[in-house]
């Protein structure tokens, strides 16, 4: 007895499946979480070039910047809420590229720096020297310094490390993180005071002398005040990190280049 033939696939089922998959990806990437890779050293020492982060989309609400491919192109924000000072946030920069910095000022805050020390609403933010931060030197993490600072390299058994002067900065609400201050740079270390306007936030990189952030106008390559509509999401955790020595054509190097000690780092 002949076995029954399987039912023919319904016309259009492949396209419905593809559309369903695309919708799932859009919902996940636009409303829940999205990946983000660190392209520069502006957030050293907390974030290295080659770190891959999970960014939560819901904490600040949703705008055109939140949505995959900018669709739908809505105006304003829905379910919007302000970030907290100290959040590490991804936002859409003036050139249209996604950027990551730390939230320092909220609407109405007065921001200034004096000799590299941050002033928030007229009061110095506590900053304590903690010695040198040793960053392992790798293909994507060279010992980059800001002139006139000279590279300080320390040989180690597992390879050389670059040493940066580091400080622990603690905001008034208790959020604490490490910043780098490489040189005495008037353009970066002496700024303001300015008041953050309504509908905007003030962002700074943790690598204070090597970050084009809200201290600098977009006309000079900086970010200026960042509109809350430009916020994409809050950085949550590192899920992958590579030192830049891998090759797509050599799959085993994906793992030899892995920095496993960085996986699981949370960001606040």
N, C-alpha and C positions, 0 to 999 in steps of 0.2 A: 504494500500500500504506500502510495507516494505521500511523503511528509508535506504538510501544508506550507505554502510559501509565505514568508514574512510579509506583512502588510507593507505596501509601498510607502515610502516617506512622503508625508503631506507636502504639497508644493508650498514653498515659502518658509518651511520650518527652520531651515538653516539660517535664514535672515532674521527670523524672530529670535533665535538663540543668540545670534550675534548682537542684535539690538538689546536683548536682555542683559548680555555681558557688558556691553558698553554703558548701559544705564547703571548697572551695579558699580562699575569702576567710577563713573561720574559721581554717584552718591557717596561712595567711600572716600574718594579723593577730595570732594568738595565740602562735605558735611561732617566727616568723622576725622580721618587722619590722612596725612600725605608725607612722603619722604622728602628730605632736603639734604643736599650735600654741601659741605663747607668749602668754599672756593678760595678763601684768603685767610691770612693770619690776624685779621682785625679783632678776633675774639679770643686770641691766646691770653692766658694759658688754659682756659676752660675748654676751648674747641680748637682742634687741630685741623689743618687742611687734610681732606680725605676722610673726615668723620661723616657718617651718614646718620641723620636724626629722624625720629618720628615727630611730626608737628601736629598737635591737636587743633582742629578747626573750630570747635564749638566755644572755647572760652570767651572770645570777644564778639561773638555773633558773626553775621555773614554779610559780605558785600561782593561787588564784582570781582575784587581781588581774591576772594576766597574760592571762587568757583573755577573748576577746571576749564581751561580755554576761555575764561571770562564770560561764560554763558550760564544763566541769562545775564544780560548787561544791565542789572538793576542800578538804580541811583540810591545813595545812602547806605545804611546798614539796617538789617533786621535782627531782632533779638540781641541788639548790641549792648555791650558792657565794656567799661574801660579796663585795660590791663592793670596789674599791680606794679608798683615800683619794684624793680629788681627782676621782673620777668625777662626771660630771653625770648624775643619775639621775631618772627619772620614778617616782613612787610614788602609791599611793592614800592621800589625806589623810583626816583624821578625819571630814570631812563627806561622804566618798564621791567627791569630785572628784579627778581626777589633778592632781598638783603636780610641779614640777621644781625641784630644788635641787642643791647640791654636797655630796657625801659628805665629811665632815670627820672624824668619829670612828667607830671600829669597836668591837665589844664589848670591854669592859675598858679602853678609852681614857679618860683624864681630860681634860675639856674646860673651858676657862675663857677669858674675855676680860678684859683690863685696859686701860683707855683706848683701846679699839678694837683692841688687838693680841691676836691669837689665841695662846693657850697650849695646847699639845698635850702631855699627859703631863708637865706641869710646866715645859716649856721653851717659850720664845717662838718662834713661827713667824716666819721672816724676812719682813719687810715693808719695801719700799723705795718712797719716793714717786717717781712718774714724771710729775708735772705734771698738767695737766687733761686729762680725756677729753672730746672734742668730739662730742656726739651730735646728728646732724641733727634739727631739729624738724620734725615732720610731724603729720598729723591723729591718728595713733594713738600718737605719741611726743612728747607735750608736754614742756615743761621742768618736770617735776614735781620738787619739792624737799621735803625734810623740815624743818618749822619747827624752829628759827628761821632756817634757811638761806634765803637769798634767791636767786632765779633769776639766773644769770650767763649772759647771752646775747651771742654773738659774731656780728655780721653777716658774711655771706659772699656771694660772687657767686651761688652756687647755692641760697642760702637761709640762714637763721640756724641756728646750732648752740648747744646748751646745754652749758655747761662744768661738769664734776664733778671734784672732787679724787680722784685715782686713785693706787693703790698696786699694786706687783707683790708678790704673796704666793707664797712657795715652801715647800711641805711638805717634811718631812725626807727623803722618798724622791725628791725632785727635781721633783715635779709643780708647775708654775708657772702662775699665772693672774692676771688683774687684778681688783681689787676697788675699790669706791667707799666712801668714808667721808665723808659729807656734814657731819655735825654731831657735837658732843660730847653723846651721849645716854646717860645712866646706864643706862636700861633695856636698851639694845642693846650698849653698849660695855663694861659691867662686869657680867659674868655668871659664875656658878659659883664654884668648880669643881664639876662633876658627873662621875660615872663612868657610862659607857654600859653598860647592862645586857646580859646575854646575850640573843641573839635580836633585837637592835635596832641601829640605826645613828643617828648624829647628823648632821643636815643643816643647812646654812646657805646663804643666798642671797649672791651676790657683791655685791649692793647692800646693804651691811651695815645701814644705818640704815632701809631701806625693805623689809624682808623679815620676814614672820611665819614663823619657822622653828623649829628645835628649841630655841632659846633661850627660847621662849615656850610656855606650856601651851595645850593645845586649849581650855581654859576661857576663855582670853583671846585666842582667834583664831589661836594658833600651831599648830605641828605636834607638839611634844613629841618624845620618842624615837620613831623610826619603826620599827615591826616589820619584820623582813626579809620576812615574808609579804606586806607591803604593796608591796614593790618590783615595778614593772612592767617596767622595762628601762633600758638605758643609752643616752643620747643619743649619736648618732654623727656626723651631718652635717646641715647646713642645705640643703634642696632647693628652698626658695622663700622669698621675703620681700617683703612689701608694706608700704607706708607708710600705708595706711589711706585713701587718696584714691580708691580704685576703687569702682565701683558694679556690682552684678550685672546691672543692666539696660543697662549700657554696656560691652560686651566689650572695646573698645579700651583702656579705663582699667585693665583687668587688667594691661596691660603698661606703661602710663605710670606706674603706681604701683609697679612692680617695683623692688626694690633689688638689682640684679644683682651688685654687689660683695660681697654677703653670701652668695650661693649658693656652696656648696662648703666653707664654714667647718666645720672639724671641732671636736669638743668633747671635752675630756679634762681 
